[in-house]
Amino acid sequence: MKLSMGRKLCFGVGGLGKDLCYAMISTYLTIYLTDTIGLAPLFVGNLFLVARVWDAVNDPIMGFIVDNTRTRWGKFRPWILIGTLINAVILVLLFRGPQLEGFALYAYYSVMYILWGMTYTVMDIPYWSMLPSMSSTKEERDSMSVIPRIFASSAWLLVGAFGLAMIDYLGKGDEAKGYANTAVVVAVIFVSTLLVTVIFSRDRSSMEAATSKKGERTSLKYAIHVITGNDQLKVYIGVVLAYNLVVQLAGGMALYYFKYVTMNEDLFPYFTTAASLAEMGALFLFPFFSRFMSKKSVFAIASFTPAIGLLGLLLAGEVAPSNIPLIIICGLFYKFGSGLTLGATTVMLADVIDYGEVKLGTRNESIVASFQTLLVKTASAVAGWLIGVGLTIFGYVENVPQTAETIFGMRILMGVVPSVITVLAFVIYVGGYKLDGSLLESVASQLRAKRAADAE
């Protein structure tokens, strides 16, 4: 059944709330913990990395649980609701500094951050698992895949453009209070938008429940087979990990860069606003690009433009560090490629799930989709670890002018390392991804035949 635009929008609006939550964490948590709370950068980096070691176990298990869920509301929506409500509470607690000191303070943020990652998984895996279960044709999938991404990019735009201003306004001179109140606002929007998704979105698992069709449950042993037996899933993992390392590392360093390297924190919103607008524009254009260009060509543009933007920003920092038009142009290049990558990898996820169904005989959306959540959080952890360790090595001291060595290290972390990684993403894609042309048509044809046989 063809999806209406209203259904697509009801699903997509959830991306606004959940990415407001994630953008709040990704953009501000590191600098909040180091500069506002006073935790050591090395500890913060190590905390992010340790939390992701646990997620390497936790996220696939959550995918396994979702795939084995059978309710009258389907297998995705109940977990989206549960995860959203709990994660919103944890978000508020993360930015509401407790009256603790020493070991107790470090222990509090360790527990809260690990709980945040776990509960975000409960919501995020079923959310993205729903998309291929709602769309049934390539054209519908290409058009639908950009809608939640556009909402998500809008979230990053809002956090980048207005986050600092909101923190300042709601704090009235008290930075810690500003962060706490902003987290409450984000949590309310988070819950409200995901409620729209839960109430008004339906997928095949809901329809199967309504007609009393029961799918076979997935054993843990077979779940491991699903992961190891899908060669295109391995390529997808490499590409998405590299992409997220780029945006998480550059995004996590951006506020440090403008605060300490350019010595003008007010430039941060210009860069992030331009970047987010470019990402949204690229998402709007993605269906057009994919219609008239090969997947490889689209991905080449997606991979190389971020490097141009980030290296351009470093050059601008040398010749004209406060040139706003130049900073805006660099932001546009940086996230235009990011927008195309988001569209391409969302379609990749759905294609990889279809390919796995044809190759392995069963459709395991949530197990495969769990890797997207795991990879996003893994990249965030590795980026946070690199930032924490890098700042420590280069002699960072919070809230004071930095040495030439520290500024040099910040430039490397902000521009050079992400640029190398984005080129690596293209190498991985070209070397391994093959779901295009005749193979993709063959997969679609086999699935149509399977659906027809199941309906008889």
N, C-alpha and C positions, 0 to 999 in steps of 0.2 A: 504494500500500500504506500502510495506516494506521501511523503511527509509535507505538511503544510509549513509555511514560513513561521506561523505562530508556534508550532511545536519545536521547530529548529531554534527559535529565539528563546523559548522557555528552557531548553536544554543549555543553550549557549550562555545565558545570563549567569549561570552558576560559575562560569569561568571568571567573571568579574569579582565575585566575592572571595573565591578560594585563592585567586592570585593577588588580591589586595592583602590577604593574610600572608601569603608567601613573600610578596614584595616587601612587606613590612619587616619580615625576618631577614630576608636577603640583603636589603639595603641598609638597615639601621641596627640590627642586633649586634654586629661585631663592634661598631664604633660606640654603641650604647654601653656594651659591657666593658670596653676598655676606657673610654673617656668619661662616661657618666657614673658607672658603678665602680670603676677602678680595678677591674680584674686584669691580671697579666696577659698580654697578647699571646704569649706562648701557650698558656693554659687554655685560652679560648680556642686557639687553633687545634690543639690536641683534643679538646672536648668535642668539637665538630667531627673530627676524624673518628674518634671512638664511638660516637653515636651512630655513625654510618656502618661501622663493623656490625653492630647489632641489627641495623636495617637490612644488611645483606641476608640475614636469616629471617627477619620479621616480615619484609615486604613480599617475598615469594609465598610465605605461609599465608599471608592475607589474601593473595591471589587465589591460592588453593581453597581457602575458606569461602570466598565469594563464589567461586565456580561450583562449589558443592551446596550453595544455599538454595533452598526451595521454599518460596512463600507466595501468597496470593498477589503480592506487589512485585513479584519478580525477584531476581537475585542481586540487583544493583542498588535500587533505591533505599531499602532499609539500612544498608551500610553507609550510604551517603549521608543520610539523616543522622545516624548515630555518631559517625566520625565528625561531622560538622559541629554538632552541639558540644562535644567534649573538646575538640580542638580549639574552638572559640574561647572556652574558659581557660585553657592552658595558655593561649596567646596573651590574654589579659594578665595572667599571673606572671608571665615572663617579663612583662614590661612594668610591673608594679613592684618596685624594689622593696624587699623586706628589710625590717630593722634587724639585720644580722651583720656579723663581722667575722673575719678570718675564715676558718675551715667551714663553719656553718653557711656562710655566704656562698662559698665556692660549691658546697654540696647542694645547696638550694638550686642554683642555676644549672648544675649538672643534671639533676633529676628532672627539672622542668623542661630543659631542652630535649632530653631523650624522650620524655612523655609527649612533647609537641610533635616530634618526628613520627612516633608510633601512631598517634591519633590522626595526623595528617594522612598517613598511609590508609587508614580505615576509610577515609572519605575519597581520596584521590584515585585509588586503583579502580573502584567501581565506577567512578565518574567517567574516566576515559574508556573503561571497558564497555560502557553503554553505546558509545558512538558507532562502532561497526555493527552493533546489534540493532541499531535503529535504521541505518542506511543499507540499501540493498543493491545499488548500481554504482558504477564508477563515477558517473556524472553527479549523482546525488551526494556521493561521498566527498568528491572534490569541493563541491559548493558548501556542504555542511561542515566540513572539517575546519574551514576558516572562521566560522561564526564564533565558537567558544574561544578561539585564539584571538579574535578581534576584541572580544570582551576582556580577555586576560591581558592583552596589550594595553587596553584602556586603564586597567588597574595599575599597571606599571607606570603609565603616564601620570595618573593621579598622584601616586606615591612620589614619583620623581619631581613633578612640577610643584606640588602643593604640600608635600610631606613636612619639609622643614618649617614652612610657614604655619602649618597647623600645629606642629609641636610647640612652636613659639607662642602662638595665639592661645592654645589651650593650657599652656604652662604658666603664662603671665610672668615670665622671668624665671620660673623654676623648671629647668630642663627635664628633670626626672618626672615631675608631675605632667609635663607636656607629653612625654612618651607614654605614660600610663593612660592619660585621657584619650590620646589618639588611638591606642590599642583598643579601647572600649568602642570607639566609633567604628573602627575596622571590623571588630567582632560582630557588631549589630548588622552591618551591611553583609558580612559573610553569611550569617545565619539566614537573613532575609532572602538573599538571592538563591541560596541552595534550596530553600523551601519551595521556591517557584519551580526549580528543576524537579524536585521530588514529587510535587503535587501534579504537575502538568506534563511530565515526560513519560512516554511508554516505549518499551522495547520488546523484542521477541520473547524474552524470558517472562515478561508480564503476561503476554498473550498465551504462552504455553501454560502458565499457571491458571489462567482464566478458563482454559479448555481442558484442564486436568492432564496435560501432557507432561510427563515426568522424564527428565533426561537422566542418563546414567551418571552416577557420581564418579568423580575422579579420585583415584587412589594416589597416595603420596609418591609411590614408585612410578606411576604413569606421569605424574606431574614433572618429575625429574626427566623422564623421557621426552616430554613436550619441549623442555628447555634445551636439552642436548641434541635432539633430533631435527631441529629447525635451523638449517644453515643460514637462512636469511635473517633470523632473529639475532644471530651473532653479529652480522654486519650492522643491523639496526642498533645493537647495543654500543658498538664502537662509534658510530656516527653520532648518536644522541649524547653519549658521554662526552665526546669531544666538543660538540656544540655547547652543551651546558657548562663545561669548564670555561669556555670563552666568556659567556655572558655572566657567569657567577663570579669569575675572577675580576673581570673589568668592572662589573657592577659593584662588587664588594670593595674595590679599591677607589671607586670614583670619588666618594666623599672625602676620603683621606687625600686624594690627589688634589682636589680643588681647595681643600682647607689648608694643606701644608705645602704643596708644590707651587701652585699658582698664587697662594696666599689670599685667595678670594673665594670664600665659600658660596657667595651669592651667584657664582657662575655655574654651580652644580645644577640648578633647575633648568638653565638654558640647554645644557648638554643632554640631560635626561629627557626633557620635553621633546626636543628635536628627535632624539633617538626613538622615543615611543611613538611619535607621529609617523616616523619613517617605517617603523615596524608594522603599524596598522595599515599604512598605505600599501606596503608589500603584501600583506595578507589579503587586502581587497584585490590586488592585481594577480595574486597567485593562480586563481582559476584561469585567467587569461594567459598567463605565462605557460601553464601546464597544457593548455589547449594548442598552443602554436609552437612550443619548443619541447625538445626531449627532456626527460627527467635529468639527464646528465648535465645538459646546458643550464637548466634552472639551478641545479645544485652548485655548478661552478660559480655562477653569479652570487649565490647565497654564501659560498665559502670565502671568496676573495674580497668582497666589499667590506666586511668587518675589519680585515687587516688594513685596508686603505684608510678607514676611518680612525682606527686606533693609532696607527703609526703617524697619521696626519696630526692627531692630537698631540703626540710627543713633539713633532716638529713645530707645531703652533706654540707649544710651551716654551720652546727655545727662542723663537723669533717674535712672537706676539702673544704672551701668556694671557692677556686680558682682552683679546680681540673677540668680541661676542659673535659676529658673523662667521668667523673662522671656526669657532667652537661649535656653532650650530651645524655647519657643513660637515664637520667631523662626526657629530652625533647622527646626522642623517645617513652617512655612509655606513657607520657602525651597525645600526639596527635595521637598515633596509635588508641587508643580507640575512639578519636574524629573523625577520618576518617571513622571508621566503623559506628559510630552513624550518620554521615552525609549521608552515603549511605542508612542506614536503615530508617532514617526519610524521605528521599526523596521518597523512595518507599512507606513508610507509607502514605505520603501525597496523592500520586496517588491512593492508595488503599482506603483511606478514602473518596476521591471524588467518586470513583466507588461505594462504599458502600452506600454513600448518595444518589446517583442516583437511585440505586435499592430500597432503603428504602423509599425515599421521592418522587421519580418519575421524578425529574428534575436534570440536571447536572449543578452545579453552581461552576465551577472551581475557579473563581476569589474571590468569597465570602469565600470559604474554604481556598484558598491560602493566602488570606489577613491575616489570623492568623499567617502564617509563618513570614511575614514581621513584624507584630505587636509584635510577641513574641521575635524575634531577637532584635528589638529596645527596647522592655520592659526590656529584660534581660540586655541590654547595659545600660539602664537608672538606673535600680536597682543596677547593679554592680558599676556604676559611683557614685551613691548616697552612697553606702556602703563605697566606697573608700574615697569620700569626707568627710563623717561623721566620718569614722574610723580614717583617718589621723588627723582630727581636735581633736577628743577625745584623741588620743595618742600623741598629742603635736607636730605634724609635722611642721617644718619650712623649707621653700624651700632653696636649694643651700647651706646648712651648714650640718656638721656632726650631726647625729640624736642621741637622748638619747636612753638608753637601753629600756625604755618603748615604744618609737616609733618603734624601731626595732622589738620588740616583737609583736606589733600590726601589722606590715607589714608581719611578718611571718604567723600570723593567717589569714590575709586577702588573702595572696598569696597561702597558702597550705591547711590549715585545713578546712576552710569554703567551698571551692570548692570540696574537697574530700567528705565531708558529702553530698553535693548536688548531686554529681554524683551517689552515692549509692541510694539516694532517687529516681532518675530517673529510676533505675532498678526496685525498689519497685512499682512505678506507672505503669510501663510497664507490669510487671507480674500480677499485680492486675486487670488490666482492658482491655488490648489489646487482641482481639480475631480474628483478620483478618489473619488467618493462616489455613492451612489444608483444611478441608471440607467446612468451611464457605467461604473461599476465592474462592475456586473452584465453589461454588454455585453462588457467586456474578458474577464471570467471565462468567459462563454459562448463567445466566439471561441477562447479558449485550449483549452477542453474539446474543441471540434470539431477543433482542430489536433492535439491529443494523440491523439484517436481516429483521425484520418486517418494520423498517423505510425505508429500501432500496427498498422494493416492492411497 
